[in-house]
Every structure is written in structure tokens, then in C-alpha cells.
């Protein structure tokens, strides 16, 4: 869980105590070739496991 006083950048929450970043993702692909683990909607989502609009 993120610290309520931690800074954020839109949908991205920064937790300097852990340190970690938290942002929403959707599972995009469950099988097949993967080029990258994560893309935005403007990337190659057909080749990524996760998709985010953050």
C-alpha cells in the first residue's frame, strides 16, 4: 500500500519508503511471443504482457 503523503505523478504513485512505484496495469497477453513486459496504449500492445495508460 502506498503512503498517503507520498508524491504522485498523475496515476503513478511514488513510495520512497519501500522504494517503489505503483500504477494501474491491465493483463494484455497471456501467451505467445513477448517483446516487452509493459507498454502504453500507444506502444506495441500486441507484443506486451501488460498495458497501461499511466
C-alpha distance matrix in Angstrom:
0.0 3.8 6.7 8.9 11.8 11.0 13.6 13.6 16.4 16.9 14.4 13.0 10.0 10.7 8.8 12.0 10.9 9.9 11.6 10.1 10.5 8.8 11.5 13.1 15.7 18.4 20.3 23.6 25.9 26.1 29.3 31.9 32.0 28.9 29.5 26.0 22.5 21.3 23.3 23.2 25.6 28.2 28.2 29.6 27.3 30.0 29.3 25.5 23.1 20.3 21.0 19.1 20.4 17.9
3.8 0.0 3.8 6.2 8.5 7.3 9.9 10.1 13.3 14.2 12.4 10.6 7.1 7.5 5.8 9.3 9.0 9.0 10.0 8.7 8.7 7.7 10.6 13.0 16.0 19.2 21.5 24.5 27.0 27.6 30.8 33.0 32.8 29.5 29.6 25.9 22.8 21.1 22.7 22.3 24.9 27.2 27.4 29.2 27.3 30.3 29.6 25.8 23.9 20.8 21.0 18.6 19.3 16.3
6.7 3.8 0.0 3.8 5.4 5.2 8.7 10.3 14.0 15.3 14.3 12.6 8.8 8.3 6.2 8.6 8.1 9.6 10.8 10.6 11.1 10.8 13.7 16.3 19.5 22.8 25.2 28.1 30.6 31.4 34.5 36.7 36.3 32.9 32.8 29.1 26.1 24.3 25.8 25.2 27.7 29.8 30.2 32.3 30.5 33.6 33.0 29.3 27.4 24.4 24.3 21.6 22.0 18.8
8.9 6.2 3.8 0.0 3.8 5.6 8.5 9.8 13.4 14.2 13.6 12.8 9.4 10.0 9.1 11.6 11.7 13.4 14.2 13.7 13.3 12.4 14.4 16.7 20.2 23.4 26.2 29.0 31.8 32.8 36.2 38.3 38.1 34.7 34.6 30.9 28.0 25.8 26.8 25.7 27.9 30.0 30.8 33.2 31.3 34.6 34.3 30.6 29.0 25.6 25.1 22.1 21.9 18.7
11.8 8.5 5.4 3.8 0.0 3.8 6.6 9.2 12.9 14.4 14.7 13.5 10.1 9.7 9.0 10.3 11.0 13.6 13.9 14.1 13.9 14.0 16.1 18.8 22.4 25.8 28.6 31.2 34.0 35.2 38.4 40.3 39.7 36.2 35.7 31.9 29.3 27.0 27.9 26.7 29.1 30.8 31.7 34.3 32.8 36.2 35.8 32.2 30.8 27.5 26.8 23.6 23.2 19.7
11.0 7.3 5.2 5.6 3.8 0.0 3.8 6.6 10.3 12.5 12.6 10.7 7.2 6.0 5.7 7.3 8.9 11.1 10.8 10.8 10.5 11.2 13.5 16.7 20.0 23.6 26.3 28.7 31.4 32.7 35.7 37.4 36.6 33.0 32.4 28.5 26.0 23.8 24.8 23.8 26.5 28.0 28.6 31.2 29.9 33.3 32.7 29.1 27.9 24.7 24.1 21.0 20.8 17.1
13.6 9.9 8.7 8.5 6.6 3.8 0.0 3.8 7.1 9.7 10.8 8.9 6.5 5.6 7.5 8.7 11.5 13.3 12.1 11.6 10.3 11.3 12.8 16.1 19.3 23.0 25.9 27.9 30.8 32.5 35.3 36.7 35.7 32.1 31.1 27.3 25.1 22.6 23.0 21.8 24.4 25.6 26.4 29.2 28.3 31.9 31.3 28.0 27.3 23.9 22.8 19.5 18.8 15.0
13.6 10.1 10.3 9.8 9.2 6.6 3.8 0.0 3.8 6.1 7.1 5.6 4.4 5.6 8.7 10.8 13.7 14.6 13.2 11.6 9.2 9.4 9.9 13.0 16.2 19.8 22.9 24.7 27.8 29.7 32.6 33.9 33.0 29.4 28.5 24.7 22.6 19.8 19.9 18.3 20.8 22.0 23.1 26.0 24.9 28.6 28.3 25.0 24.4 20.9 19.5 16.1 15.1 11.4
16.4 13.3 14.0 13.4 12.9 10.3 7.1 3.8 0.0 3.8 6.0 5.0 6.5 7.9 11.6 13.5 16.7 17.2 15.3 13.3 10.2 10.4 9.8 12.6 15.4 18.9 22.1 23.3 26.5 28.8 31.5 32.5 31.4 27.8 26.6 23.0 21.3 18.2 17.6 15.7 18.1 18.9 20.2 23.4 22.6 26.4 26.3 23.2 23.2 19.7 17.8 14.2 12.7 9.0
16.9 14.2 15.3 14.2 14.4 12.5 9.7 6.1 3.8 0.0 3.8 5.5 7.8 10.5 13.9 16.4 19.3 19.5 18.0 15.5 12.1 11.0 9.3 11.0 14.0 17.1 20.6 21.8 25.2 27.7 30.5 31.7 30.9 27.5 26.5 23.1 21.4 17.9 17.0 14.5 16.2 17.5 19.3 22.4 21.3 25.1 25.5 22.5 22.5 18.8 16.4 12.6 10.5 7.3
14.4 12.4 14.3 13.6 14.7 12.6 10.8 7.1 6.0 3.8 0.0 3.8 6.4 9.8 12.9 16.0 18.5 18.1 16.8 13.8 10.2 8.2 5.9 7.3 10.5 13.7 17.2 18.7 22.1 24.3 27.4 28.8 28.3 25.0 24.4 20.9 18.8 15.5 15.0 12.9 14.7 16.6 18.1 20.8 19.2 22.8 23.2 20.0 19.5 15.7 13.6 9.9 8.6 5.5
13.0 10.6 12.6 12.8 13.5 10.7 8.9 5.6 5.0 5.5 3.8 0.0 3.8 6.5 9.9 12.7 15.3 14.8 13.2 10.3 6.7 5.7 4.8 8.0 10.9 14.5 17.5 19.2 22.2 24.2 27.1 28.4 27.6 24.1 23.3 19.6 17.4 14.4 14.6 13.2 15.8 17.5 18.2 20.8 19.5 23.1 22.9 19.5 18.9 15.4 14.0 10.6 10.2 6.5
10.0 7.1 8.8 9.4 10.1 7.2 6.5 4.4 6.5 7.8 6.4 3.8 0.0 3.8 6.5 9.7 12.0 11.9 10.8 8.4 5.7 5.0 6.4 9.8 13.0 16.6 19.4 21.6 24.5 26.1 29.0 30.6 29.9 26.4 25.8 22.1 19.5 17.0 17.8 16.8 19.4 21.2 21.7 24.2 22.7 26.2 25.7 22.2 21.1 17.7 16.9 13.8 13.8 10.2
10.7 7.5 8.3 10.0 9.7 6.0 5.6 5.6 7.9 10.5 9.8 6.5 3.8 0.0 3.8 6.2 9.1 9.3 7.7 6.2 4.8 6.6 9.1 12.8 15.5 19.2 21.7 23.8 26.3 27.8 30.5 31.9 30.9 27.3 26.5 22.6 20.2 18.1 19.2 18.7 21.8 23.1 23.3 25.7 24.6 28.0 27.0 23.5 22.5 19.5 19.1 16.3 16.5 12.9
8.8 5.8 6.2 9.1 9.0 5.7 7.5 8.7 11.6 13.9 12.9 9.9 6.5 3.8 0.0 3.8 5.5 6.0 5.4 5.2 6.2 7.9 11.3 14.8 17.4 21.0 23.1 25.6 27.9 28.8 31.6 33.3 32.4 28.8 28.3 24.5 21.8 20.2 21.8 21.7 24.8 26.4 26.3 28.3 27.1 30.3 29.1 25.5 24.1 21.2 21.4 18.9 19.6 16.1
12.0 9.3 8.6 11.6 10.3 7.3 8.7 10.8 13.5 16.4 16.0 12.7 9.7 6.2 3.8 0.0 3.8 5.6 4.4 6.5 8.5 11.2 14.5 18.2 20.5 24.2 26.0 28.4 30.5 31.4 33.9 35.4 34.1 30.5 29.7 25.9 23.5 22.2 23.9 24.0 27.3 28.5 28.2 30.3 29.4 32.6 31.1 27.6 26.4 23.8 24.1 21.7 22.4 18.8
10.9 9.0 8.1 11.7 11.0 8.9 11.5 13.7 16.7 19.3 18.5 15.3 12.0 9.1 5.5 3.8 0.0 3.8 5.1 7.8 10.7 12.7 16.4 19.7 22.0 25.5 27.1 29.8 31.7 32.2 34.7 36.5 35.5 32.0 31.6 27.9 25.1 24.2 26.3 26.6 29.8 31.3 30.9 32.7 31.6 34.5 33.0 29.3 27.7 25.3 26.0 23.9 24.9 21.5
9.9 9.0 9.6 13.4 13.6 11.1 13.3 14.6 17.2 19.5 18.1 14.8 11.9 9.3 6.0 5.6 3.8 0.0 3.3 5.5 9.0 11.1 14.9 18.0 19.8 23.1 24.3 27.0 28.6 28.9 31.4 33.2 32.2 28.8 28.6 25.0 22.1 21.5 24.0 24.7 28.1 29.7 28.9 30.4 29.1 31.8 30.1 26.5 24.7 22.5 23.7 22.0 23.5 20.4
11.6 10.0 10.8 14.2 13.9 10.8 12.1 13.2 15.3 18.0 16.8 13.2 10.8 7.7 5.4 4.4 5.1 3.3 0.0 3.8 7.3 10.2 13.8 17.2 18.9 22.4 23.7 26.1 27.7 28.3 30.6 32.1 30.9 27.3 26.7 23.1 20.5 19.8 22.0 22.8 26.2 27.5 26.7 28.3 27.4 30.3 28.5 24.9 23.5 21.4 22.3 20.5 21.9 18.7
10.1 8.7 10.6 13.7 14.1 10.8 11.6 11.6 13.3 15.5 13.8 10.3 8.4 6.2 5.2 6.5 7.8 5.5 3.8 0.0 3.8 6.7 10.2 13.5 15.1 18.6 20.0 22.4 24.2 25.0 27.4 29.0 27.9 24.3 23.8 20.1 17.4 16.4 18.6 19.3 22.7 24.2 23.4 25.0 23.9 26.8 25.2 21.6 20.1 17.7 18.6 16.8 18.3 15.3
10.5 8.7 11.1 13.3 13.9 10.5 10.3 9.2 10.2 12.1 10.2 6.7 5.7 4.8 6.2 8.5 10.7 9.0 7.3 3.8 0.0 3.8 6.7 10.4 12.2 15.9 17.8 19.9 22.1 23.4 26.0 27.4 26.4 22.8 22.2 18.4 15.7 14.0 15.7 16.0 19.2 20.8 20.4 22.2 21.1 24.2 23.0 19.3 18.2 15.4 15.6 13.4 14.7 11.5
8.8 7.7 10.8 12.4 14.0 11.2 11.3 9.4 10.4 11.0 8.2 5.7 5.0 6.6 7.9 11.2 12.7 11.1 10.2 6.7 3.8 0.0 3.8 7.1 9.4 13.1 15.3 17.8 20.3 21.5 24.5 26.3 25.8 22.3 22.2 18.5 15.5 13.5 15.1 14.9 17.8 19.9 19.8 21.6 19.8 22.9 22.2 18.4 16.9 13.7 13.7 11.5 12.8 10.0
11.5 10.6 13.7 14.4 16.1 13.5 12.8 9.9 9.8 9.3 5.9 4.8 6.4 9.1 11.3 14.5 16.4 14.9 13.8 10.2 6.7 3.8 0.0 3.8 6.6 10.3 13.1 15.2 18.2 19.9 22.9 24.6 24.2 20.9 20.7 17.1 14.4 11.7 12.6 11.8 14.3 16.7 17.0 18.9 17.0 20.2 19.9 16.4 15.1 11.5 10.8 8.0 9.1 6.6
13.1 13.0 16.3 16.7 18.8 16.7 16.1 13.0 12.6 11.0 7.3 8.0 9.8 12.8 14.8 18.2 19.7 18.0 17.2 13.5 10.4 7.1 3.8 0.0 3.8 7.0 10.3 12.5 15.8 17.5 20.8 22.8 22.8 19.8 20.2 16.9 14.1 11.4 12.0 11.0 12.7 15.7 16.2 17.7 15.2 18.2 18.5 15.0 13.5 9.8 8.7 6.3 7.8 6.9
15.7 16.0 19.5 20.2 22.4 20.0 19.3 16.2 15.4 14.0 10.5 10.9 13.0 15.5 17.4 20.5 22.0 19.8 18.9 15.1 12.2 9.4 6.6 3.8 0.0 3.8 6.7 8.8 12.0 13.9 17.1 19.0 19.1 16.3 16.9 13.9 11.1 8.6 9.5 9.2 10.8 14.0 13.9 14.8 12.0 14.7 15.0 11.5 9.8 6.1 5.5 4.7 7.7 8.2
18.4 19.2 22.8 23.4 25.8 23.6 23.0 19.8 18.9 17.1 13.7 14.5 16.6 19.2 21.0 24.2 25.5 23.1 22.4 18.6 15.9 13.1 10.3 7.0 3.8 0.0 3.8 5.9 9.3 11.2 14.6 16.7 17.5 15.2 16.5 14.2 11.5 9.6 10.2 10.2 10.7 14.2 14.0 14.2 10.8 12.8 13.6 10.5 8.6 5.6 5.2 6.4 9.3 11.0
20.3 21.5 25.2 26.2 28.6 26.3 25.9 22.9 22.1 20.6 17.2 17.5 19.4 21.7 23.1 26.0 27.1 24.3 23.7 20.0 17.8 15.3 13.1 10.3 6.7 3.8 0.0 3.8 6.0 7.4 10.9 13.4 14.5 12.6 14.6 12.8 10.2 9.5 10.8 11.9 12.4 15.7 14.6 13.8 10.3 11.3 11.7 8.8 6.1 4.7 6.5 9.1 12.4 14.2
23.6 24.5 28.1 29.0 31.2 28.7 27.9 24.7 23.3 21.8 18.7 19.2 21.6 23.8 25.6 28.4 29.8 27.0 26.1 22.4 19.9 17.8 15.2 12.5 8.8 5.9 3.8 0.0 3.8 6.9 9.6 11.2 12.3 10.6 12.5 11.4 9.8 9.0 9.4 10.6 10.4 13.4 12.1 10.8 7.1 7.7 8.7 6.6 5.2 5.0 5.8 9.3 12.3 14.8
25.9 27.0 30.6 31.8 34.0 31.4 30.8 27.8 26.5 25.2 22.1 22.2 24.5 26.3 27.9 30.5 31.7 28.6 27.7 24.2 22.1 20.3 18.2 15.8 12.0 9.3 6.0 3.8 0.0 3.8 5.8 7.6 9.2 8.4 11.1 11.0 9.7 10.4 11.4 13.4 13.4 15.8 13.8 11.5 8.4 7.4 7.6 6.4 4.7 7.0 9.0 12.7 15.8 18.1
26.1 27.6 31.4 32.8 35.2 32.7 32.5 29.7 28.8 27.7 24.3 24.2 26.1 27.8 28.8 31.4 32.2 28.9 28.3 25.0 23.4 21.5 19.9 17.5 13.9 11.2 7.4 6.9 3.8 0.0 3.8 7.2 9.6 9.5 13.0 13.0 11.3 12.8 14.6 16.8 17.0 19.5 17.4 15.0 12.2 10.8 10.4 9.3 6.7 9.3 12.0 15.5 18.9 20.9
29.3 30.8 34.5 36.2 38.4 35.7 35.3 32.6 31.5 30.5 27.4 27.1 29.0 30.5 31.6 33.9 34.7 31.4 30.6 27.4 26.0 24.5 22.9 20.8 17.1 14.6 10.9 9.6 5.8 3.8 0.0 3.8 6.9 8.2 11.9 13.0 12.3 14.4 16.0 18.6 18.8 20.7 18.2 15.2 13.0 10.8 9.8 9.9 8.4 11.8 14.5 18.2 21.5 23.5
31.9 33.0 36.7 38.3 40.3 37.4 36.7 33.9 32.5 31.7 28.8 28.4 30.6 31.9 33.3 35.4 36.5 33.2 32.1 29.0 27.4 26.3 24.6 22.8 19.0 16.7 13.4 11.2 7.6 7.2 3.8 0.0 3.8 6.5 9.9 12.1 12.5 14.7 15.9 18.7 18.8 20.1 17.2 13.8 12.5 9.7 8.2 9.6 9.5 13.2 15.5 19.2 22.3 24.5
32.0 32.8 36.3 38.1 39.7 36.6 35.7 33.0 31.4 30.9 28.3 27.6 29.9 30.9 32.4 34.1 35.5 32.2 30.9 27.9 26.4 25.8 24.2 22.8 19.1 17.5 14.5 12.3 9.2 9.6 6.9 3.8 0.0 3.8 6.7 9.5 10.8 13.3 14.4 17.6 18.1 18.8 15.5 12.1 11.7 9.3 6.6 8.4 9.4 13.0 15.2 18.9 21.8 23.8
28.9 29.5 32.9 34.7 36.2 33.0 32.1 29.4 27.8 27.5 25.0 24.1 26.4 27.3 28.8 30.5 32.0 28.8 27.3 24.3 22.8 22.3 20.9 19.8 16.3 15.2 12.6 10.6 8.4 9.5 8.2 6.5 3.8 0.0 3.8 5.8 7.1 9.7 11.2 14.6 15.7 16.4 13.0 10.0 9.7 8.4 4.9 5.5 6.8 10.2 12.4 15.8 18.9 20.5
29.5 29.6 32.8 34.6 35.7 32.4 31.1 28.5 26.6 26.5 24.4 23.3 25.8 26.5 28.3 29.7 31.6 28.6 26.7 23.8 22.2 22.2 20.7 20.2 16.9 16.5 14.6 12.5 11.1 13.0 11.9 9.9 6.7 3.8 0.0 3.8 7.0 9.1 9.9 13.4 14.9 14.8 11.0 8.4 9.4 9.0 5.3 6.1 8.7 11.2 12.7 15.6 18.3 19.6
26.0 25.9 29.1 30.9 31.9 28.5 27.3 24.7 23.0 23.1 20.9 19.6 22.1 22.6 24.5 25.9 27.9 25.0 23.1 20.1 18.4 18.5 17.1 16.9 13.9 14.2 12.8 11.4 11.0 13.0 13.0 12.1 9.5 5.8 3.8 0.0 3.8 5.6 7.2 10.9 13.2 13.4 9.9 8.4 8.9 9.9 6.6 5.1 7.2 8.7 10.3 12.7 15.5 16.4
22.5 22.8 26.1 28.0 29.3 26.0 25.1 22.6 21.3 21.4 18.8 17.4 19.5 20.2 21.8 23.5 25.1 22.1 20.5 17.4 15.7 15.5 14.4 14.1 11.1 11.5 10.2 9.8 9.7 11.3 12.3 12.5 10.8 7.1 7.0 3.8 0.0 3.8 7.1 10.7 13.2 14.4 11.4 10.5 9.6 11.0 8.3 5.2 5.1 6.1 8.6 11.0 14.3 14.8
21.3 21.1 24.3 25.8 27.0 23.8 22.6 19.8 18.2 17.9 15.5 14.4 17.0 18.1 20.2 22.2 24.2 21.5 19.8 16.4 14.0 13.5 11.7 11.4 8.6 9.6 9.5 9.0 10.4 12.8 14.4 14.7 13.3 9.7 9.1 5.6 3.8 0.0 3.8 7.0 9.9 11.3 8.9 9.1 8.0 10.6 9.0 5.5 6.1 4.7 5.7 7.4 10.5 11.2
23.3 22.7 25.8 26.8 27.9 24.8 23.0 19.9 17.6 17.0 15.0 14.6 17.8 19.2 21.8 23.9 26.3 24.0 22.0 18.6 15.7 15.1 12.6 12.0 9.5 10.2 10.8 9.4 11.4 14.6 16.0 15.9 14.4 11.2 9.9 7.2 7.1 3.8 0.0 3.8 6.6 7.5 5.4 6.5 5.9 9.3 8.7 6.3 8.3 6.6 5.1 6.4 8.5 9.9
23.2 22.3 25.2 25.7 26.7 23.8 21.8 18.3 15.7 14.5 12.9 13.2 16.8 18.7 21.7 24.0 26.6 24.7 22.8 19.3 16.0 14.9 11.8 11.0 9.2 10.2 11.9 10.6 13.4 16.8 18.6 18.7 17.6 14.6 13.4 10.9 10.7 7.0 3.8 0.0 3.8 5.2 5.3 8.0 7.1 10.9 11.4 9.4 11.1 8.5 5.4 4.8 5.4 7.4
25.6 24.9 27.7 27.9 29.1 26.5 24.4 20.8 18.1 16.2 14.7 15.8 19.4 21.8 24.8 27.3 29.8 28.1 26.2 22.7 19.2 17.8 14.3 12.7 10.8 10.7 12.4 10.4 13.4 17.0 18.8 18.8 18.1 15.7 14.9 13.2 13.2 9.9 6.6 3.8 0.0 3.8 5.6 7.8 6.5 9.9 11.7 10.5 12.4 10.1 6.6 6.6 6.1 9.5
28.2 27.2 29.8 30.0 30.8 28.0 25.6 22.0 18.9 17.5 16.6 17.5 21.2 23.1 26.4 28.5 31.3 29.7 27.5 24.2 20.8 19.9 16.7 15.7 14.0 14.2 15.7 13.4 15.8 19.5 20.7 20.1 18.8 16.4 14.8 13.4 14.4 11.3 7.5 5.2 3.8 0.0 3.8 7.0 7.7 10.9 12.3 11.8 14.5 12.8 9.6 9.6 8.7 11.3
28.2 27.4 30.2 30.8 31.7 28.6 26.4 23.1 20.2 19.3 18.1 18.2 21.7 23.3 26.3 28.2 30.9 28.9 26.7 23.4 20.4 19.8 17.0 16.2 13.9 14.0 14.6 12.1 13.8 17.4 18.2 17.2 15.5 13.0 11.0 9.9 11.4 8.9 5.4 5.3 5.6 3.8 0.0 3.8 5.6 8.6 9.1 8.9 12.1 11.1 8.9 9.9 10.4 12.6
29.6 29.2 32.3 33.2 34.3 31.2 29.2 26.0 23.4 22.4 20.8 20.8 24.2 25.7 28.3 30.3 32.7 30.4 28.3 25.0 22.2 21.6 18.9 17.7 14.8 14.2 13.8 10.8 11.5 15.0 15.2 13.8 12.1 10.0 8.4 8.4 10.5 9.1 6.5 8.0 7.8 7.0 3.8 0.0 3.8 5.4 5.7 6.8 10.4 10.6 9.4 11.7 13.0 15.4
27.3 27.3 30.5 31.3 32.8 29.9 28.3 24.9 22.6 21.3 19.2 19.5 22.7 24.6 27.1 29.4 31.6 29.1 27.4 23.9 21.1 19.8 17.0 15.2 12.0 10.8 10.3 7.1 8.4 12.2 13.0 12.5 11.7 9.7 9.4 8.9 9.6 8.0 5.9 7.1 6.5 7.7 5.6 3.8 0.0 3.8 5.3 5.1 7.9 7.8 6.5 9.4 11.3 14.0
30.0 30.3 33.6 34.6 36.2 33.3 31.9 28.6 26.4 25.1 22.8 23.1 26.2 28.0 30.3 32.6 34.5 31.8 30.3 26.8 24.2 22.9 20.2 18.2 14.7 12.8 11.3 7.7 7.4 10.8 10.8 9.7 9.3 8.4 9.0 9.9 11.0 10.6 9.3 10.9 9.9 10.9 8.6 5.4 3.8 0.0 3.8 5.9 8.5 9.8 9.5 12.9 14.9 17.7
29.3 29.6 33.0 34.3 35.8 32.7 31.3 28.3 26.3 25.5 23.2 22.9 25.7 27.0 29.1 31.1 33.0 30.1 28.5 25.2 23.0 22.2 19.9 18.5 15.0 13.6 11.7 8.7 7.6 10.4 9.8 8.2 6.6 4.9 5.3 6.6 8.3 9.0 8.7 11.4 11.7 12.3 9.1 5.7 5.3 3.8 0.0 3.8 7.0 9.2 10.0 13.4 15.9 18.2
25.5 25.8 29.3 30.6 32.2 29.1 28.0 25.0 23.2 22.5 20.0 19.5 22.2 23.5 25.5 27.6 29.3 26.5 24.9 21.6 19.3 18.4 16.4 15.0 11.5 10.5 8.8 6.6 6.4 9.3 9.9 9.6 8.4 5.5 6.1 5.1 5.2 5.5 6.3 9.4 10.5 11.8 8.9 6.8 5.1 5.9 3.8 0.0 3.8 5.6 7.0 10.5 13.5 15.3
23.1 23.9 27.4 29.0 30.8 27.9 27.3 24.4 23.2 22.5 19.5 18.9 21.1 22.5 24.1 26.4 27.7 24.7 23.5 20.1 18.2 16.9 15.1 13.5 9.8 8.6 6.1 5.2 4.7 6.7 8.4 9.5 9.4 6.8 8.7 7.2 5.1 6.1 8.3 11.1 12.4 14.5 12.1 10.4 7.9 8.5 7.0 3.8 0.0 3.8 7.0 10.5 14.0 15.5
20.3 20.8 24.4 25.6 27.5 24.7 23.9 20.9 19.7 18.8 15.7 15.4 17.7 19.5 21.2 23.8 25.3 22.5 21.4 17.7 15.4 13.7 11.5 9.8 6.1 5.6 4.7 5.0 7.0 9.3 11.8 13.2 13.0 10.2 11.2 8.7 6.1 4.7 6.6 8.5 10.1 12.8 11.1 10.6 7.8 9.8 9.2 5.6 3.8 0.0 3.8 6.8 10.5 11.9
21.0 21.0 24.3 25.1 26.8 24.1 22.8 19.5 17.8 16.4 13.6 14.0 16.9 19.1 21.4 24.1 26.0 23.7 22.3 18.6 15.6 13.7 10.8 8.7 5.5 5.2 6.5 5.8 9.0 12.0 14.5 15.5 15.2 12.4 12.7 10.3 8.6 5.7 5.1 5.4 6.6 9.6 8.9 9.4 6.5 9.5 10.0 7.0 7.0 3.8 0.0 3.8 7.1 9.2
19.1 18.6 21.6 22.1 23.6 21.0 19.5 16.1 14.2 12.6 9.9 10.6 13.8 16.3 18.9 21.7 23.9 22.0 20.5 16.8 13.4 11.5 8.0 6.3 4.7 6.4 9.1 9.3 12.7 15.5 18.2 19.2 18.9 15.8 15.6 12.7 11.0 7.4 6.4 4.8 6.6 9.6 9.9 11.7 9.4 12.9 13.4 10.5 10.5 6.8 3.8 0.0 3.8 5.5
20.4 19.3 22.0 21.9 23.2 20.8 18.8 15.1 12.7 10.5 8.6 10.2 13.8 16.5 19.6 22.4 24.9 23.5 21.9 18.3 14.7 12.8 9.1 7.8 7.7 9.3 12.4 12.3 15.8 18.9 21.5 22.3 21.8 18.9 18.3 15.5 14.3 10.5 8.5 5.4 6.1 8.7 10.4 13.0 11.3 14.9 15.9 13.5 14.0 10.5 7.1 3.8 0.0 3.8
17.9 16.3 18.8 18.7 19.7 17.1 15.0 11.4 9.0 7.3 5.5 6.5 10.2 12.9 16.1 18.8 21.5 20.4 18.7 15.3 11.5 10.0 6.6 6.9 8.2 11.0 14.2 14.8 18.1 20.9 23.5 24.5 23.8 20.5 19.6 16.4 14.8 11.2 9.9 7.4 9.5 11.3 12.6 15.4 14.0 17.7 18.2 15.3 15.5 11.9 9.2 5.5 3.8 0.0
